[in-house]
């Protein structure tokens, strides 16, 4: 059996804290607070720096929209986001089951 070696051809595109905050149009302190609340997914490198996937810019926009429309604090938004994600997952499962002719989930 021969060993297979994989080499990364390019570094994955990701944003540091300052870059992410600038692209998202918010202050870095707010970003850090949302990371602490678990509202944004982040990876940390060996030095402890925060790195964000580009998809998290869309997540920040979602959080800001929900905050403005529901007039809730950021900590309460965690529950709202979790519930919306769960509803979306259930709807996706229901659509998949109905296409297969399976029993509805309710």
Backbone as a printed PyTorch tensor [residue, N CA C, xyz], in Angstrom:
tensor([[[  0.8500,  -1.1710,   0.0000],
         [  0.0000,   0.0000,   0.0000],
         [  0.8980,   1.2360,   0.0000]],

        [[  0.6370,   2.1660,  -0.9130],
         [  1.4490,   3.3740,  -0.9850],
         [  0.7420,   4.5190,  -0.2860]],

        [[  1.5170,   5.3540,   0.3460],
         [  0.9630,   6.5180,   1.0400],
         [  0.6620,   7.6090,   0.0190]],

        [[ -0.4570,   8.2790,   0.2170],
         [ -0.8530,   9.3740,  -0.6680],
         [ -0.6220,  10.6830,   0.0630]],

        [[  0.0480,  11.5890,  -0.6030],
         [  0.3050,  12.8990,  -0.0220],
         [ -0.5150,  13.9350,  -0.7630]],

        [[ -1.2000,  14.8060,  -0.0140],
         [ -2.0000,  15.8720,  -0.5910],
         [ -1.3360,  17.2000,  -0.2820]],

        [[ -1.2980,  18.0670,  -1.2710],
         [ -0.7420,  19.3970,  -1.0810],
         [ -1.8210,  20.4280,  -1.3660]],

        [[ -1.8910,  21.4230,  -0.5200],
         [ -2.8360,  22.5020,  -0.7350],
         [ -2.2700,  23.4270,  -1.7990]],

        [[ -3.0760,  23.7030,  -2.8250],
         [ -2.6180,  24.5510,  -3.9110],
         [ -2.7610,  26.0330,  -3.5930]],

        [[ -3.7080,  26.3510,  -2.7650],
         [ -3.9110,  27.7400,  -2.3820],
         [ -4.5110,  27.7820,  -0.9830]],

        [[ -4.1930,  28.8530,  -0.2750],
         [ -4.7790,  29.0250,   1.0380],
         [ -6.2640,  29.3150,   0.9090]],

        [[ -7.0760,  28.7860,   1.8030],
         [ -8.5060,  29.1040,   1.7260],
         [ -8.7140,  30.5950,   1.9770]],

        [[ -9.6830,  31.1600,   1.2700],
         [ -9.9740,  32.5780,   1.4470],
         [-10.7200,  32.7750,   2.7470]],

        [[-10.1960,  33.6040,   3.5990],
         [-10.8330,  33.9290,   4.8580],
         [-10.4280,  35.3320,   5.2680]],

        [[-11.1710,  35.8920,   6.1840],
         [-10.9680,  37.2770,   6.5920],
         [-10.5590,  37.3450,   8.0590]],

        [[ -9.6050,  38.2200,   8.3490],
         [ -9.2390,  38.4960,   9.7340],
         [-10.2960,  39.3950,  10.3660]],

        [[-10.1750,  39.6240,  11.6550],
         [-11.1680,  40.3970,  12.3930],
         [-11.3780,  41.7850,  11.7960]],

        [[-10.3110,  42.5280,  11.5820],
         [-10.4390,  43.8980,  11.0650],
         [-11.0320,  43.9020,   9.6560]],

        [[-10.5580,  43.0150,   8.8100],
         [-11.0770,  42.9390,   7.4370],
         [-12.5430,  42.5460,   7.4280]],

        [[-12.8810,  41.5790,   8.2620],
         [-14.2670,  41.1260,   8.3340],
         [-15.1770,  42.2680,   8.7890]],

        [[-14.7690,  42.9630,   9.8410],
         [-15.5710,  44.0730,  10.3600],
         [-15.7550,  45.1470,   9.2940]],

        [[-14.7040,  45.4330,   8.5570],
         [-14.7940,  46.4570,   7.5110],
         [-15.7450,  46.0260,   6.3970]],

        [[-15.6220,  44.7930,   5.9330],
         [-16.4920,  44.2900,   4.8710],
         [-17.9440,  44.2430,   5.3380]],

        [[-18.1640,  43.8400,   6.5990],
         [-19.5170,  43.7300,   7.1380],
         [-20.0960,  45.0850,   7.5410]],

        [[-19.2540,  46.0970,   7.6390],
         [-19.7240,  47.4380,   7.9780],
         [-20.0580,  47.6280,   9.4460]],

        [[-19.3350,  46.9220,  10.3140],
         [-19.5590,  47.0300,  11.7500],
         [-18.2210,  47.2290,  12.4620]],

        [[-18.3020,  47.5690,  13.7300],
         [-17.0920,  47.7750,  14.5310],
         [-16.5230,  46.4140,  14.9600]],

        [[-15.2030,  46.2820,  15.0080],
         [-14.5920,  45.0090,  15.4330],
         [-15.0300,  44.5610,  16.8320]],

        [[-15.3080,  45.5120,  17.7250],
         [-15.7710,  45.1240,  19.0660],
         [-17.1160,  44.4080,  18.9970]],

        [[-17.9910,  44.8450,  18.1010],
         [-19.2790,  44.1730,  17.9240],
         [-19.0630,  42.7520,  17.4010]],

        [[-18.1510,  42.6160,  16.4630],
         [-17.8480,  41.2840,  15.9200],
         [-17.3650,  40.3660,  17.0390]],

        [[-16.4640,  40.8600,  17.8680],
         [-15.9560,  40.0460,  18.9830],
         [-17.0650,  39.6650,  19.9380]],

        [[-17.9890,  40.5850,  20.1900],
         [-19.1240,  40.2940,  21.0780],
         [-20.0130,  39.2010,  20.4790]],

        [[-20.2590,  39.2820,  19.1680],
         [-21.1070,  38.2760,  18.5160],
         [-20.4310,  36.9100,  18.4840]],

        [[-19.1260,  36.9020,  18.3470],
         [-18.3810,  35.6350,  18.4160],
         [-18.5220,  35.0370,  19.8160]],

        [[-18.3960,  35.8840,  20.8480],
         [-18.5260,  35.4130,  22.2270],
         [-19.9210,  34.8650,  22.5020]],

        [[-20.9440,  35.4480,  21.8660],
         [-22.3210,  34.9760,  22.0360],
         [-22.6220,  33.7390,  21.1940]],

        [[-21.6890,  33.3600,  20.3060],
         [-21.8850,  32.1920,  19.4630],
         [-22.7310,  32.4570,  18.2300]],

        [[-22.9210,  33.7310,  17.8670],
         [-23.7380,  34.0730,  16.7040],
         [-22.9530,  34.0160,  15.3980]],

        [[-21.6470,  34.0590,  15.4680],
         [-20.8040,  33.9730,  14.2740],
         [-19.8360,  32.8150,  14.4300]],

        [[-19.6550,  32.0700,  13.3490],
         [-18.6930,  30.9670,  13.3520],
         [-17.3260,  31.5150,  13.0170]],

        [[-16.3450,  31.0540,  13.7230],
         [-14.9970,  31.5740,  13.5770],
         [-14.0000,  30.4490,  13.8190]],

        [[-12.8310,  30.5900,  13.2330],
         [-11.7300,  29.6930,  13.5700],
         [-10.6190,  30.5430,  14.1530]],

        [[ -9.8300,  29.9410,  14.9890],
         [ -8.6990,  30.6350,  15.5960],
         [ -7.4140,  29.9490,  15.1500]],

        [[ -6.4110,  30.7660,  14.9030],
         [ -5.1210,  30.1820,  14.5510],
         [ -4.3090,  29.9540,  15.8270]],

        [[ -3.0820,  29.5100,  15.6720],
         [ -2.2430,  29.1850,  16.8260],
         [ -1.9730,  30.4010,  17.7110]],

        [[ -2.0100,  31.5900,  17.1390],
         [ -1.7870,  32.8150,  17.9090],
         [ -3.0830,  33.3540,  18.5350]],

        [[ -4.2030,  32.6940,  18.2890],
         [ -5.4720,  33.1150,  18.8560],
         [ -6.2350,  34.1240,  18.0190]],

        [[ -5.7300,  34.4400,  16.8300],
         [ -6.4180,  35.4050,  15.9630],
         [ -7.6840,  34.7700,  15.3830]],

        [[ -8.7020,  35.6220,  15.1940],
         [ -9.9750,  35.1760,  14.6320],
         [ -9.9230,  35.2240,  13.1140]],

        [[-10.4950,  34.1820,  12.4810],
         [-10.5900,  34.1130,  11.0300],
         [-12.0140,  33.7440,  10.6560]],

        [[-12.5540,  34.4550,   9.6800],
         [-13.9440,  34.2900,   9.2700],
         [-14.0260,  33.8150,   7.8300]],

        [[-14.9310,  32.8800,   7.5900],
         [-15.2410,  32.4680,   6.2260],
         [-16.0670,  33.5750,   5.5770]],

        [[-15.9650,  33.7490,   4.2680],
         [-16.7680,  34.7800,   3.5940],
         [-18.2670,  34.6460,   3.8220]],

        [[-18.7630,  33.4300,   4.0420],
         [-20.1930,  33.2340,   4.2840],
         [-20.6620,  33.9330,   5.5530]],

        [[-19.7530,  34.2170,   6.4560],
         [-20.1240,  34.8840,   7.6970],
         [-20.4910,  36.3560,   7.4900]],

        [[-20.1210,  36.9240,   6.3490],
         [-20.5560,  38.2930,   6.0270],
         [-22.0680,  38.2790,   5.8260]],

        [[-22.5630,  37.2870,   5.1300],
         [-24.0050,  37.1330,   4.9360],
         [-24.6990,  36.8990,   6.2790]],

        [[-24.0730,  36.1380,   7.1510],
         [-24.6540,  35.8820,   8.4740],
         [-24.7430,  37.1700,   9.2880]],

        [[-23.7360,  38.0240,   9.1790],
         [-23.7740,  39.3120,   9.8840],
         [-24.9320,  40.1630,   9.3620]],

        [[-25.1400,  40.1630,   8.0610],
         [-26.2560,  40.9230,   7.4830],
         [-27.5850,  40.3880,   8.0140]],

        [[-27.6840,  39.0910,   8.1240],
         [-28.9060,  38.4710,   8.6640],
         [-29.1350,  38.8960,  10.1110]],

        [[-28.0870,  38.8710,  10.9050],
         [-28.1860,  39.2710,  12.3070],
         [-28.6160,  40.7320,  12.4090]],

        [[-28.0300,  41.5920,  11.5960],
         [-28.3700,  43.0120,  11.6270],
         [-29.8260,  43.2290,  11.2020]],

        [[-30.2840,  42.5200,  10.1710],
         [-31.6820,  42.6410,   9.7280],
         [-32.6440,  42.2160,  10.8280]],

        [[-32.3520,  41.0820,  11.4650],
         [-33.2160,  40.6020,  12.5340],
         [-33.2270,  41.5670,  13.7130]],

        [[-32.0760,  42.0980,  14.0510],
         [-31.9960,  43.0460,  15.1710],
         [-32.8320,  44.2800,  14.8910]],

        [[-32.7440,  44.7920,  13.6780],
         [-33.4870,  46.0010,  13.3310],
         [-34.9870,  45.7350,  13.2380]],

        [[-35.3790,  44.6110,  12.6700],
         [-36.8070,  44.3590,  12.4720],
         [-37.5050,  43.8770,  13.7430]],

        [[-36.8040,  43.1570,  14.6110],
         [-37.4200,  42.6330,  15.8230],
         [-37.1180,  43.4690,  17.0650]],

        [[-36.1610,  44.3870,  16.9440],
         [-35.7800,  45.2610,  18.0570],
         [-35.3950,  44.4460,  19.2980]],

        [[-34.5500,  43.4430,  19.0820],
         [-34.0730,  42.5860,  20.1600],
         [-32.5910,  42.8310,  20.3960]],

        [[-32.1380,  42.5020,  21.5950],
         [-30.7120,  42.5410,  21.8870],
         [-30.0000,  41.3910,  21.1930]],

        [[-28.6900,  41.5200,  21.0710],
         [-27.9210,  40.4940,  20.3700],
         [-28.0030,  39.1410,  21.0730]],

        [[-28.0580,  39.1280,  22.3910],
         [-28.1220,  37.8390,  23.0860],
         [-29.4440,  37.1290,  22.8050]],

        [[-30.5490,  37.8640,  22.6940],
         [-31.8410,  37.2590,  22.3680],
         [-31.8730,  36.7810,  20.9190]],

        [[-31.1080,  37.4320,  20.0640],
         [-31.0820,  37.0250,  18.6610],
         [-30.5200,  35.6240,  18.4790]],

        [[-29.6890,  35.1790,  19.4060],
         [-29.1580,  33.8250,  19.3220],
         [-30.2630,  32.7910,  19.2620]],

        [[-31.2660,  32.9640,  20.1070],
         [-32.3950,  32.0430,  20.1200],
         [-33.1990,  32.1500,  18.8270]],

        [[-33.4340,  33.3610,  18.3510],
         [-34.1910,  33.5660,  17.1180],
         [-33.4760,  32.9140,  15.9400]],

        [[-32.1760,  33.1300,  15.8230],
         [-31.3940,  32.5490,  14.7330],
         [-31.4330,  31.0330,  14.8080]],

        [[-31.3010,  30.4970,  16.0070],
         [-31.3450,  29.0350,  16.1860],
         [-32.6970,  28.4730,  15.7570]],

        [[-33.7750,  29.1420,  16.1380],
         [-35.1090,  28.6820,  15.7600],
         [-35.3380,  28.7840,  14.2560]],

        [[-34.8990,  29.8730,  13.6460],
         [-35.0510,  30.0220,  12.1940],
         [-34.2660,  28.9560,  11.4420]],

        [[-33.0680,  28.6590,  11.9160],
         [-32.2640,  27.6050,  11.2840],
         [-32.9440,  26.2460,  11.4270]],

        [[-33.5290,  26.0010,  12.5840],
         [-34.2260,  24.7210,  12.8120],
         [-35.4520,  24.6100,  11.9200]],

        [[-36.2140,  25.6980,  11.7860],
         [-37.3880,  25.7020,  10.9030],
         [-36.9680,  25.4260,   9.4680]],

        [[-35.8970,  26.0700,   9.0190],
         [-35.4090,  25.8610,   7.6530],
         [-35.0140,  24.4080,   7.4330]],

        [[-34.3740,  23.8020,   8.4260],
         [-33.9720,  22.3870,   8.3160],
         [-35.2010,  21.4800,   8.2560]],

        [[-36.2070,  21.7550,   9.0660],
         [-37.4310,  20.9530,   9.0420],
         [-38.1580,  21.0990,   7.7120]],

        [[-38.2030,  22.3110,   7.1680],
         [-38.8520,  22.5170,   5.8660],
         [-38.1030,  21.7880,   4.7650]],

        [[-36.7940,  21.8030,   4.8420],
         [-35.9740,  21.0980,   3.8570],
         [-36.2400,  19.5890,   3.9220]],

        [[-36.3110,  19.0490,   5.1260],
         [-36.6030,  17.6260,   5.3160],
         [-37.9890,  17.2910,   4.7900]],

        [[-38.9450,  18.1580,   5.0670],
         [-40.3170,  17.9290,   4.6110],
         [-40.3970,  17.9280,   3.0880]],

        [[-39.7170,  18.8640,   2.4430],
         [-39.7020,  18.9010,   0.9680],
         [-39.0680,  17.6440,   0.3960]],

        [[-37.9960,  17.1960,   1.0000],
         [-37.3060,  15.9950,   0.5300],
         [-38.2080,  14.7730,   0.6860]],

        [[-38.9050,  14.6860,   1.8080],
         [-39.7980,  13.5510,   2.0460],
         [-40.9880,  13.5800,   1.0860]],

        [[-41.5320,  14.7630,   0.8130],
         [-42.7010,  14.8430,  -0.0800],
         [-42.3120,  14.4980,  -1.5170]],

        [[-41.0860,  14.8100,  -1.9280],
         [-40.6140,  14.4310,  -3.2650],
         [-40.4650,  12.9320,  -3.3870]],

        [[-40.1150,  12.2790,  -2.2950],
         [-39.9480,  10.8210,  -2.2970],
         [-41.2750,  10.0970,  -2.1010]],

        [[-42.3290,  10.8490,  -1.7680],
         [-43.6140,  10.2180,  -1.5030],
         [-43.7200,   9.6390,  -0.1160]],

        [[-42.8170,  10.0540,   0.7690],
         [-42.8400,   9.5510,   2.1500],
         [-43.8860,  10.2480,   2.9780]],

        [[-44.0460,   9.7840,   4.1940],
         [-45.0080,  10.3690,   5.1050],
         [-44.5430,  11.7490,   5.5320]],

        [[-45.4770,  12.6820,   5.7020],
         [-45.0800,  14.0110,   6.1730],
         [-44.5240,  13.9500,   7.5910]],

        [[-43.7230,  14.9330,   7.9470],
         [-43.0700,  14.9360,   9.2500],
         [-43.9950,  15.3840,  10.3700]],

        [[-45.1850,  15.8920,  10.0540],
         [-46.1040,  16.3290,  11.1240],
         [-47.1000,  15.2620,  11.4490]]])
